[in-house]
Amino acid sequence: MVVVGNGNSAIEEAIYLTKFARRVTIIVIHEEGKMDAEKLFQERAYANDKIDFIWNSTLEEVKGDGIVDTAVLKNVKTGELTEFNCDGIFIFVGRVPSTDFLEETEVELNEQGYIKTNEEMETSVQGVYAAGDVREKPVRQVITAAGDGATAAVMAQSYLEAEEHWRENVLQTDKQVVVAFWNPTHSKSLDTLQTIEKLGVEQDDSKKLVKIDTYRNRLITERYSVSDIPTILVIENGEVIERLEQPESQDLEKIL
Ligand SMILES: Cc1cc2nc3c(=O)[nH]c(=O)nc-3n(C[C@H](O)[C@H](O)[C@H](O)COP(=O)(O)OP(=O)(O)OC[C@H]3O[C@@H](n4cnc5c(N)ncnc54)[C@H](O)[C@@H]3O)c2cc1C
């Protein structure tokens, strides 16, 4: 067997393959004795009788009639090509996420080009989710990719539902909308809700009360830059016409 590469993944895989293969040859691009893998992996590979190395070399071509039988190797110092008989080739020469198409967008990438997300698979752009190997994370496996996918799908669905609810009930209604940002654990915001209800907003046909729990509706909360609760917005024709932060009852009476 041939393993191409000399980072942790390549050396770990080469060691693993020795359980099944008679001989594993690692093709290393660097000078003899120099590898990118951590010392521990290097030492394990050197100590394994079934592993040997071809240094200063890269894989130039794979030959075989439907099944691999030859690796054509190139010496990077001399340019010389040699043929190496083998039954299989495992290539571990680094991973590059295919995220070039995002470079001109607001979607934030890390230095290696992986997409940054939070635990809900949200990227830096509202409504854009990322899942699987392409995102920044510690373990890249089928099961973690599938888990990411499930999370992203559920989150994207609830985002779409929340957006639709907001559009229909707040932005596209002909009523004046009183939006109360609150949270069940925040007593002052609960008091404010009670005051609004007492003022009869819900009984007034020209007005509508929409309560936004800041914990469950983070995106709307962020969009309207609400950091302090209670915050009250009065919205007409999709535009905020009044904004009250930490209002007292008399402030509410004046605007409602
Ligand atoms: C050699 C090797 C061995 C592995 N062995 C295992 C293992 O034993 N067990 C395990 O759990 N995992 C293993 N993995 C990891 C596993 O394959 C990945 O974690 C998993 O496939 C990630 O799934 P994904 O959907 O995120 O990405 P992928 O499976 O890579 O799928 C991404 C898809 O997106 C497509 N695509 C790319 N760019 C675009 C674009 N711009 N627009 C539309 N589509 C696009 C691609 O063509 C591809 O079909 C191995 C990986 C490698 C490389």
PDBQT file of the ligand as one rigid body, heavy atoms in Angstrom, charges set to zero:
ROOT
HETATM    1  C1  LIG A 301     -10.151   9.721   2.716  1.00  0.00    +0.000 C 
HETATM    2  C2  LIG A 301     -11.296   9.997   3.625  1.00  0.00    +0.000 A 
HETATM    3  C3  LIG A 301     -11.729   9.003   4.478  1.00  0.00    +0.000 A 
HETATM    4  C4  LIG A 301     -12.799   9.256   5.362  1.00  0.00    +0.000 A 
HETATM    5  N1  LIG A 301     -13.233   8.261   6.181  1.00  0.00    +0.000 NA
HETATM    6  C5  LIG A 301     -14.282   8.464   6.995  1.00  0.00    +0.000 A 
HETATM    7  C6  LIG A 301     -14.787   7.429   7.832  1.00  0.00    +0.000 A 
HETATM    8  O1  LIG A 301     -14.302   6.301   7.831  1.00  0.00    +0.000 OA
HETATM    9  N2  LIG A 301     -15.850   7.709   8.651  1.00  0.00    +0.000 N 
HETATM   10  C7  LIG A 301     -16.436   8.938   8.679  1.00  0.00    +0.000 A 
HETATM   11  O2  LIG A 301     -17.401   9.136   9.407  1.00  0.00    +0.000 OA
HETATM   12  N3  LIG A 301     -15.963   9.940   7.891  1.00  0.00    +0.000 NA
HETATM   13  C8  LIG A 301     -14.912   9.757   7.068  1.00  0.00    +0.000 A 
HETATM   14  N4  LIG A 301     -14.453  10.762   6.270  1.00  0.00    +0.000 N 
HETATM   15  C9  LIG A 301     -15.063  12.088   6.394  1.00  0.00    +0.000 C 
HETATM   16  C10 LIG A 301     -16.403  12.157   5.680  1.00  0.00    +0.000 C 
HETATM   17  O3  LIG A 301     -16.246  11.743   4.342  1.00  0.00    +0.000 OA
HETATM   18  C11 LIG A 301     -16.896  13.612   5.740  1.00  0.00    +0.000 C 
HETATM   19  O4  LIG A 301     -16.909  14.050   7.089  1.00  0.00    +0.000 OA
HETATM   20  C12 LIG A 301     -18.303  13.764   5.177  1.00  0.00    +0.000 C 
HETATM   21  O5  LIG A 301     -18.367  13.276   3.861  1.00  0.00    +0.000 OA
HETATM   22  C13 LIG A 301     -18.698  15.235   5.211  1.00  0.00    +0.000 C 
HETATM   23  O6  LIG A 301     -19.948  15.387   4.602  1.00  0.00    +0.000 OA
HETATM   24  P1  LIG A 301     -20.325  16.790   3.963  1.00  0.00    +0.000 P 
HETATM   25  O7  LIG A 301     -21.713  16.620   3.451  1.00  0.00    +0.000 OA
HETATM   26  O8  LIG A 301     -20.052  17.874   4.924  1.00  0.00    +0.000 OA
HETATM   27  O9  LIG A 301     -19.298  17.009   2.769  1.00  0.00    +0.000 OA
HETATM   28  P2  LIG A 301     -19.080  16.172   1.440  1.00  0.00    +0.000 P 
HETATM   29  O10 LIG A 301     -19.401  14.740   1.623  1.00  0.00    +0.000 OA
HETATM   30  O11 LIG A 301     -17.709  16.551   0.986  1.00  0.00    +0.000 OA
HETATM   31  O12 LIG A 301     -20.171  16.763   0.456  1.00  0.00    +0.000 OA
HETATM   32  C14 LIG A 301     -20.096  18.085  -0.029  1.00  0.00    +0.000 C 
HETATM   33  C15 LIG A 301     -20.825  18.133  -1.378  1.00  0.00    +0.000 C 
HETATM   34  O13 LIG A 301     -20.959  19.486  -1.769  1.00  0.00    +0.000 OA
HETATM   35  C16 LIG A 301     -20.654  19.591  -3.139  1.00  0.00    +0.000 C 
HETATM   36  N5  LIG A 301     -20.231  20.975  -3.391  1.00  0.00    +0.000 N 
HETATM   37  C17 LIG A 301     -19.023  21.551  -3.192  1.00  0.00    +0.000 A 
HETATM   38  N6  LIG A 301     -19.047  22.848  -3.525  1.00  0.00    +0.000 NA
HETATM   39  C18 LIG A 301     -20.301  23.125  -3.910  1.00  0.00    +0.000 A 
HETATM   40  C19 LIG A 301     -20.960  24.307  -4.375  1.00  0.00    +0.000 A 
HETATM   41  N7  LIG A 301     -20.332  25.477  -4.488  1.00  0.00    +0.000 N 
HETATM   42  N8  LIG A 301     -22.242  24.218  -4.700  1.00  0.00    +0.000 NA
HETATM   43  C20 LIG A 301     -22.916  23.041  -4.575  1.00  0.00    +0.000 A 
HETATM   44  N9  LIG A 301     -22.353  21.892  -4.144  1.00  0.00    +0.000 NA
HETATM   45  C21 LIG A 301     -21.065  21.943  -3.825  1.00  0.00    +0.000 A 
HETATM   46  C22 LIG A 301     -19.574  18.562  -3.351  1.00  0.00    +0.000 C 
HETATM   47  O14 LIG A 301     -19.480  18.189  -4.706  1.00  0.00    +0.000 OA
HETATM   48  C23 LIG A 301     -20.065  17.417  -2.481  1.00  0.00    +0.000 C 
HETATM   49  O15 LIG A 301     -20.967  16.594  -3.149  1.00  0.00    +0.000 OA
HETATM   50  C24 LIG A 301     -13.400  10.542   5.381  1.00  0.00    +0.000 A 
HETATM   51  C25 LIG A 301     -12.957  11.529   4.511  1.00  0.00    +0.000 A 
HETATM   52  C26 LIG A 301     -11.901  11.278   3.655  1.00  0.00    +0.000 A 
HETATM   53  C27 LIG A 301     -11.450  12.365   2.729  1.00  0.00    +0.000 C 
ENDROOT
TORSDOF 0
